[in-house]
Amino acid sequence: MKKIHLLLLKSFIRPFLSTFLIVMFLLLMLFLWKYIDDLIGKGFQWYIILELMAYASATNVAMALPLSVLLSSIMTYGSLGENYELVAIKSAGISLTRAMYPIFIVVCILSVSAFLFSDYMLPIANLKYYSLLYDAREQKSANFLPEGVFSNSFSNNTIRVQRKDPDGQTLYGLTIYSKDPAKNTSFMVIAKQGKMYRSFDDKFLVIELKDGIRYEENSGSGSGVYMPRRVFIRQRFTSTAQKLDLSGITSIKRTDESAFKSAFQMMNIRLLKDTIKILDRKLDSIKVTNYTMMTPYIKYLSLPKKPTTDSVKAIAYQSDWFKKQPLNEQLQAITNAQNEARSITDMLKMRVAAIDAPVKDQRSAFAQYQVKFTLSASCLALFLIGAPMGAIIRKGGLGLPVVISVAFFLLFYIIKTIGEKAAHEGNMSGIVGAWIAIFLITPIGMFLSYKAATDSPIFDMENYRRFFDQAASFVKKTIGRKFN
């Protein structure tokens, strides 16, 4: 490997790793900001939050990787141009295309890795992430005892707290209704003050009650002797403790992941192909069923027994023949035609719901199949923009390159999101919707590569100022000649 190639690779890999980590961190903070209300106050163990953050980071690779390629390529070639290293490379007889060659190979390797990640790892990460996020959002709040509300968070217990101190542990005006289904007994506790805390193993919530009364009612049966009368017991206490089980509250209840596997984001290319084939066969079956049901309603045309793409030849309407018929037969023919058209319309309206859902699924599956390839293609397309852009602006670091990179990436991401949404909704073809952002920015990258290779001063503001000054002077001379 030539020294110049090694220099370029070192100049690219360092900013790529740093920008990738920074973008991943920012996207992770955005995830926490978005779902902070669904995660805080539910008593999750620390490893549950860490697991959810890991899955969220894996799903963010699809956005972080293209942006990192764009940022690092602009920073690399901008820094080389700012330090006149790019000029030295060109003076040695090495063109910009050859200078882009080693980094282009690295980006191609990243693109292949991105495709493999999108096909193998991303569906698993999406499945784990969305299933865990759904369970976390469905989890009950860990604010077990809100003020002034009868809380049923604990099984067989209803607790009301009149007031709580700001520390959230000191309670006032407690009322506890508890029932033991095994012994068929129940009791009520009323206390003026209490304090709650968790046990050392985090399995129980302990409430220390002070200055209260306990009312208990049971059947009175004991020692095998049946007593028809019930026993009522009243006890006064200065201090006691009530222990409540937390196992069904703090531990997150996981939903079976198979319930989420039908989503297209959780499928790889092979599963998407099989799903598209199944949906195509289902649509063909529905079309045959609709055709069979519609055929008996058409009485005045001879239709083939099976659906066909060939047009059905209808008999030309002969107005002279219709006018020669008696008036009652004309009215009867018009009535029959209206009834037939109305029957076919009503039947088709009923069958729309049966075909609408499979059509949407087939469209979404095909669009998602195309999206699998766009991640790797977007890395190459954004590199074609970033590398020549950095060579043109000749600015390194995190200043102007970051602004330009974010502007291009926002344009790319907005177009990509709109195209994919239109493809899923059927407003655009699946291929066009998934690839429209690539189709639009690739010519821009090729144009910038040409300008950078020919040392075109595309961002030289002095040239633009000189052009507008010449245009203004030309307009003034033209206007002066016209009035003279």
Helices and strands as residue ranges (DSSP letters): H 3-39, H 46-59, H 61-82, H 85-91, H 96-116, I 117-121, H 122-138, E 150-151, E 157-164, E 170-180, E 185-198, E 204-218, E 231-245, H 247-250, G 257-259, G 264-266, H 269-294, G 295-297, H 319-324, H 327-393, H 400-425, H 430-453, H 461-483
